[in-house]
Every structure is written in C-alpha cells, then in structure tokens.
Amino acid sequence: MSTAAHQSQDNPNDMEPLISAQPPHPDAEQHEPTGATATPAVDPSSDATAAEPSATTTKNSSEATINITAAYFNKVAKHPDDFHIGSFAIPAEPPTDHVRIKPPTDHVRIKVYAAALNPIDWERAQKGTLGRLFPIKYPSRVGYDVAGVVSKLGAGVTRFNPGDAVYGRLNHETGVGSVADYVDIAADDIAHKPSCLRFNQAAAIPLAGLTALQALRASGLAEGKNIFVNAGAGGVGSFALQLAKNYFRATKVSTTVSTSKVEVAMGLGAAEAIDYTKKDFVKELGPQYDVAIDTVGEHSRIAKILRPHASPPSKFVSIVGVPNSAEVGPLLDQLRRQGLFGAAKAKFIGKVLDASQWWKMRDLRKRGIDYGFVFARSSGEDLDMVFNALIEGGALQVPIDSTYEFSESGLRSAFSRLMEGKVAGKVVICMKKG
Ligand SMILES: NC(=O)c1ccc[n+]([C@@H]2O[C@H](COP(=O)([O-])OP(=O)(O)OC[C@H]3O[C@@H](n4cnc5c(N)ncnc54)[C@H](OP(=O)(O)O)[C@@H]3O)[C@@H](O)[C@H]2O)c1
C-alpha cells in the first residue's frame, strides 16, 4: 500500500487508506464490543465542540490533506472479519461545489459521535444485488448514517456553525463512510439534532426513517386508510409503523414480526402484529388494506391482502423489489457521471429492470393494484420538518437494537448482528470523544 496521501477524485470520503504507513489514530484504540446493553464509549448526550484531526500533510493549499480514521472493506466481503479500520487521507477543507452534484452544494465536516449500520452496508460489501449493479472501488468506506458535531464549514454554508449538533445521511453521489472519526457531508443532507435526542439515537434515524417516510408518501397513505407494513420491528418497519399512525394518521396499521417482537410492534403503533413464525398473515388479515409497504420481498402474498380493483386503486410500494428504469434513472445518471459505466450499459440495465419488474408484479396487476418502488434519498429538510417535529412532540421513538464501540472488534460484532437479519431497531457504532 502506498504511503503517499493519495486522493481519489471519486469520493471525498473514500480516499486510499494509509494502513501500513500510519501509527494508530489517537481515537482508534481497540475495545471489546460492548454488545446490546453496554454503555456507549462516547457520552452521546454531550454537545462538546469537536476537535480537529491533528495530522496535516501540506503540499499547497488546494492539495493539503489530513488523516482520519475510518471503517472500510478492501475486497468482496464474505464475513465480518473482512471489515477493517484504517487511516485515510482526506482534503484539509470540506469540498465545495462538488463536481458530481447538480446543483453544486457545499459540505460540512462532522466530528462523528455515532454512526448507524443498515442492510445496504452489508449488501454493498458482499456485492449483493446492489453491489452487482453498481461497481465499487476498493478500498471502500462504510456507513451512511451519522450524528455528530460540526467541526468545519465548507465555503458558502450558512445554515450551520462549528459546534452545532447535527445528524444526516450520506449518499452514493457525495460518498459514503460515516463509520469514521470525521466525515464530510453535503449541508443539504443534514439537520440540527433535537436536544432531547442522544447522538446514538439521532444516528439511527436518517436512512431507515427517510426510507419509511418517502415510501409512505409514495403510497398516498392518508387519514381513513388501512395500511400493512411487514417486518414492523426492523429498521425501516419500526419507523414506518410510527409515521403511518402519528404523521399520516392511518386508520389501521398492521404488521408481521417474529414472536419476541410482537409487543415491540404494538408499542410502535400497530393495531395487529402477526407472528409470522406461527401464523399466515394472508389468512389472518384478508383483503382489507388500501396501502402496503413491502420491506421483506413478499409482493405476491401482499397482493392478496390489498383491496382488489378498488377505486382509487390500492397501492403497493416496495423498497426491496425491482425498480423500473424511471425509478432507478436518477441513480443510473449519477453513476454514469461518476464514470462507473457508460450510456449503453445504463440503457441495457434499464431495459432489464423494466422487464423484470413487469414480470414480478403480475399478481398485483391482475388485481388492479398500483405498484411502485422507492429508492430513498438523503434530505436534511425531511429530517428537520418531519422527524424533528415528531421527536420534539414526543410522537416518535427511536428503537435501538444494539450499540458497539468504534474498534475493529466492535465493527465486526456490529456487522455480525446486522447480517443475522433479526434486529429490533438499529445497530449503532459509537465513537470516542476527540
Ligand atoms: N429501497 C431503499 O431505498 C431501501 C432503503 C432501506 C432499506 N432497504 C431494504 O429494505 C430491507 C429492510 O431494511 P431494514 O433496514 O428495515 O432491515 P433490518 O433493520 O435488518 O430489519 C429486518 C427485519 O425483518 C424481520 N424479518 C425477517 N424476515 C421476516 C419475515 N419473513 N416477515 C417479517 N419480518 C421479517 C427481522 O426480524 P425477525 O425475523 O426476527 O422478526 C428484522 O426485524 C432491506 O433489504 C434493505 O436493504 C431499501
């Protein structure tokens, strides 16, 4: 591995790690994983002002870099041991007018206090469906969800100040990598953290919460309607149940969970939580729903509990099925701009997706049910306007499955838990105070 502070142009959060060359970062001491009940390494309620990373490599002002510590994988991951923590060089200043962002947006640098994992972190690393569709450059950093304190502002950022406690979701366009001691994020993608929320809770919200919100919006859910969301205790499901009840004012919210999570789901707003390990939700519920969100991949069975040939039509929204070319279009455009593949490949992928979605959704079509796929996107505005308002009004809980320290063993334990697919709420990694 090169000892030079090499900068990649593809992802400001994804520079070549200086694994062999750097002494351990002061924040990267090794700790045993804390497991589900342990106290996080950081006091997540602390709003202490962030310290700057120390090491600075100065060439000229535009090429100056600093070293940070971040989680990454360096090959197709098959096991939690394939995740590592190492030193990366990043530009000394947060990026401004980033080349790939249209319109350009300015970034802030966050001293990370907590970062949450999502299934997509494992999916990317193991080259699952998403990984096969979207090429990954190694070493690749890990993590979308972040909560922390603003340590530096990109030029032009006016909504935030150094020392502000914030949270948000990174995206493919600007680069992922929230499991780190510092990360750069577009100012548009973050919101101020409500003071009543701890950092580990704030980090647990963005990706899963925004997915639930945007899927529910796409479903047209409104007061007077009945909704079914499967896996109601999962990361997305636990937010979807609460938002359906407390924000969209659904009349009836039903879900499926395994045995130990029935009470959890009822506590999140479900009127019915069917134990899917013992009962068939199709037989239990019947065709009474106006709207369904699929977070598991059960479209043919869900088709049987949506009201057939209704007017207006019942609506099925998937976050796990197959998107069509229109739904995946913005993402494909972005990947083309990044040079990850050309226009012909994008067109071919679009055609394959259209045919695949048309075939897979035939049961829904036969019953006159509208369907669609939602790719969630980052949105500081949604965090601010929807989540902050609900949290401050006491109308949203943030379920946390387990918390781990920022160390290789903590990281690997967190991935082990995520990969079991059995969580109740979110898997969160807490960083040490800088
Ligand atoms: N399109 C997008 O933008 C987008 C965004 C976020 C997530 N996703 C995808 O959505 C899926 C869910 O994400 P997540 O973050 O909610 O996952 P998660 O936090 O890992 O939760 C998965 C949940 O599913 C439950 N489960 C597993 N099999 C089930 C079944 N047959 N019936 C009911 N529940 C079942 C699990 O617990 P038990 O089995 O113990 O009950 C667990 O609670 C993932 O595939 C993810 O990649 C897509």
The ligand as an SDF file (V2000), in Angstrom:
LIG
                    3D

 48 52  0  0  0  0  0  0  0  0999 V2000
  -35.0810    0.9800   -1.3880 N   0  0  0  0  0  0  0  0  0  0  0  0
  -34.4300    1.6180   -0.4270 C   0  0  0  0  0  0  0  0  0  0  0  0
  -34.1020    2.8120   -0.5560 O   0  0  0  0  0  0  0  0  0  0  0  0
  -34.1280    0.9120    0.8700 C   0  0  0  0  0  0  0  0  0  0  0  0
  -33.7960    1.6640    1.9940 C   0  0  0  0  0  0  0  0  0  0  0  0
  -33.6010    0.9930    3.2130 C   0  0  0  0  0  0  0  0  0  0  0  0
  -33.6910   -0.4020    3.2720 C   0  0  0  0  0  0  0  0  0  0  0  0
  -33.9540   -1.0930    2.1420 N   0  0  0  0  0  0  0  0  0  0  0  0
  -34.0470   -2.5710    2.2030 C   0  0  0  0  0  0  0  0  0  0  0  0
  -35.1860   -2.8900    2.9900 O   0  0  0  0  0  0  0  0  0  0  0  0
  -34.9720   -4.1080    3.7030 C   0  0  0  0  0  0  0  0  0  0  0  0
  -35.2850   -3.8900    5.1840 C   0  0  0  0  0  0  0  0  0  0  0  0
  -34.3740   -2.9230    5.6880 O   0  0  0  0  0  0  0  0  0  0  0  0
  -34.2900   -2.6770    7.2690 P   0  0  0  0  0  0  0  0  0  0  0  0
  -33.2800   -1.6090    7.4630 O   0  0  0  0  0  0  0  0  0  0  0  0
  -35.6450   -2.4990    7.8350 O   0  0  0  0  0  0  0  0  0  0  0  0
  -33.7170   -4.1080    7.7290 O   0  0  0  0  0  0  0  0  0  0  0  0
  -33.4150   -4.6070    9.2020 P   0  0  0  0  0  0  0  0  0  0  0  0
  -33.3110   -3.4320   10.1030 O   0  0  0  0  0  0  0  0  0  0  0  0
  -32.2980   -5.5690    9.1120 O   0  0  0  0  0  0  0  0  0  0  0  0
  -34.7350   -5.3950    9.6430 O   0  0  0  0  0  0  0  0  0  0  0  0
  -35.1110   -6.5740    9.0780 C   0  0  0  0  0  0  0  0  0  0  0  0
  -36.2900   -7.1040    9.9210 C   0  0  0  0  0  0  0  0  0  0  0  0
  -37.0150   -8.0530    9.1680 O   0  0  0  0  0  0  0  0  0  0  0  0
  -37.5220   -9.0370   10.0700 C   0  0  0  0  0  0  0  0  0  0  0  0
  -37.9140  -10.1630    9.2440 N   0  0  0  0  0  0  0  0  0  0  0  0
  -37.1230  -11.0340    8.5670 C   0  0  0  0  0  0  0  0  0  0  0  0
  -37.8750  -11.8940    7.8420 N   0  0  0  0  0  0  0  0  0  0  0  0
  -39.1700  -11.5430    8.0410 C   0  0  0  0  0  0  0  0  0  0  0  0
  -40.4190  -12.0300    7.5420 C   0  0  0  0  0  0  0  0  0  0  0  0
  -40.4840  -13.0590    6.7090 N   0  0  0  0  0  0  0  0  0  0  0  0
  -41.5500  -11.4070    7.9320 N   0  0  0  0  0  0  0  0  0  0  0  0
  -41.4960  -10.3510    8.7770 C   0  0  0  0  0  0  0  0  0  0  0  0
  -40.3560   -9.8490    9.2840 N   0  0  0  0  0  0  0  0  0  0  0  0
  -39.2080  -10.4410    8.9120 C   0  0  0  0  0  0  0  0  0  0  0  0
  -36.3830   -9.2180   11.0340 C   0  0  0  0  0  0  0  0  0  0  0  0
  -36.6690   -9.6760   12.3330 O   0  0  0  0  0  0  0  0  0  0  0  0
  -37.3500  -11.0800   12.7400 P   0  0  0  0  0  0  0  0  0  0  0  0
  -37.1740  -12.0380   11.6150 O   0  0  0  0  0  0  0  0  0  0  0  0
  -36.6380  -11.5150   13.9830 O   0  0  0  0  0  0  0  0  0  0  0  0
  -38.7750  -10.7160   13.0160 O   0  0  0  0  0  0  0  0  0  0  0  0
  -35.8910   -7.7700   11.2110 C   0  0  0  0  0  0  0  0  0  0  0  0
  -36.5640   -7.1210   12.2790 O   0  0  0  0  0  0  0  0  0  0  0  0
  -33.5130   -4.4950    3.4340 C   0  0  0  0  0  0  0  0  0  0  0  0
  -33.4920   -5.4780    2.4260 O   0  0  0  0  0  0  0  0  0  0  0  0
  -32.8900   -3.2210    2.9100 C   0  0  0  0  0  0  0  0  0  0  0  0
  -31.8050   -3.4530    2.0400 O   0  0  0  0  0  0  0  0  0  0  0  0
  -34.1760   -0.4860    0.9500 C   0  0  0  0  0  0  0  0  0  0  0  0
  1  2  1  0
  2  3  2  0
  2  4  1  0
  4  5  1  0
  4 48  2  0
  5  6  2  0
  6  7  1  0
  7  8  2  0
  8  9  1  0
  8 48  1  0
  9 10  1  0
  9 46  1  0
 10 11  1  0
 11 12  1  0
 11 44  1  0
 12 13  1  0
 13 14  1  0
 14 15  2  0
 14 16  1  0
 14 17  1  0
 17 18  1  0
 18 19  2  0
 18 20  1  0
 18 21  1  0
 21 22  1  0
 22 23  1  0
 23 24  1  0
 23 42  1  0
 24 25  1  0
 25 26  1  0
 25 36  1  0
 26 27  1  0
 26 35  1  0
 27 28  2  0
 28 29  1  0
 29 30  1  0
 29 35  2  0
 30 31  1  0
 30 32  2  0
 32 33  1  0
 33 34  2  0
 34 35  1  0
 36 37  1  0
 36 42  1  0
 37 38  1  0
 38 39  2  0
 38 40  1  0
 38 41  1  0
 42 43  1  0
 44 45  1  0
 44 46  1  0
 46 47  1  0
M  CHG  2   8   1  16  -1
M  END
$$$$
